[in-house]
Amino acid sequence: MRQALTAFANAVIPAAMAAHAAASVCGGANAANAARAAVSLAVRVKGVASPAVDVANAVADAVQAADAAAEAADAAANVTEATANVAEATYAATRAARAMVAAARAAAGAAAAMARAVRALYEVVRASCEASHVHRVRLVERLFGARRTVVAALGFCERIFAQMQPAPAAADGVGGRELRRLGRVPRRLVAVAAATLPAGDRVRFGEEWTGMLAELPTRRERARQLCSLLRGAPRQCWVLRRPEPGQRRI
C-alpha cells in the first residue's frame, strides 16, 4: 500500500507540472486554470499521501511485528509441544518405575513366602526326624529289654529243668548221644570264654558250652563250635552287662 501511494503521488505531481507548463506556452486562460487546479490537487493529494504513506509504513511495521510475534508464537508452541512430549516421556518413565517397584515388592513378598515355606518344611522334617529317632531309640531299648528278659527266663527255665531232670543212668550218654570227654585245651578255652561273662553267669554258660561241645562227634565240629563260642563271647558279655532301659549299672 505504501509503495502504491508513493507511485501515485510521483506520477500525479509531474503530470500536473507538465500541464501547467503546457498552459503557459499555449497562453490559454482555461488551460492555465486547469493546470493550476491540477497542481493544487496534486499538492493536496501529496499532502494526503504523505500521512497515508506514514500510516502504511506503520501498518507494514505492525505486520512485520505480527509476523515476528507469530513466529515467536510458533516457536513457543514448538517449545511447549516439546515440553509436553518430555512431560509425557517423564510420566511414562515414572509409571514404568512404579511398575518395576511394584514387581520388585511382589518378588520380595514371594521370596519371603518361599523362605517361610522352606523354614516350615525344615521344621516339619526336623520334627519328623526327631520323632523317628526317639521311636527308634525306644524300640531298640524295648528289644534289648525283651532280649534280656528272654535270656533271664531261659536261664531260669534251664535251672528249673536242671533241678527237675533225673540223674543219667549212664555217665557216658544222654538221650542216646555219646558224651566225649573234652581235652585240656578245649576246657581252658571254654573257661576263657566264660571268664568274659558277668560273674553270676559264668558257671551256667561254662557248663552249657562244655556239654554242647561234648555232644559233638568229631574234633572238627568241636573246633568249629569252639571258635564260634570264642567269637560270640564278647557280644554275649555285652548283652548280659547292658543295663535295662531306665536303669543304670553301678
Number of C-alpha atoms within 10 A of each C-alpha: 13 17 10 11 18 15 11 14 20 13 12 18 19 13 16 21 16 15 19 20 15 15 19 14 11 10 11 12 11 10 18 19 13 16 22 17 14 20 21 14 15 23 16 13 16 20 12 13 19 16 11 16 18 12 14 18 15 13 14 14 12 12 12 12 12 13 12 12 12 12 12 12 14 12 12 12 12 12 12 13 12 12 12 12 12 12 12 12 12 12 12 12 12 12 12 12 12 12 12 12 12 12 12 12 12 12 12 12 12 12 12 12 12 12 12 12 12 12 12 12 12 12 12 12 12 12 12 12 12 12 12 12 12 12 12 12 12 13 12 13 16 14 12 17 17 13 15 18 13 12 14 13 12 12 15 12 12 14 13 11 11 11 10 9 9 8 9 10 8 8 9 12 13 12 6 7 12 15 17 15 13 15 8 8 9 16 17 12 15 22 18 15 23 25 17 17 22 14 10 8 15 18 15 15 19 19 14 14 19 18 15 14 25 18 16 17 13 11 11 10 12 18 14 11 16 21 14 11 17 16 12 12 20 15 13 17 18 13 16 17 13 15 16 17 12 6 8 8 7 4
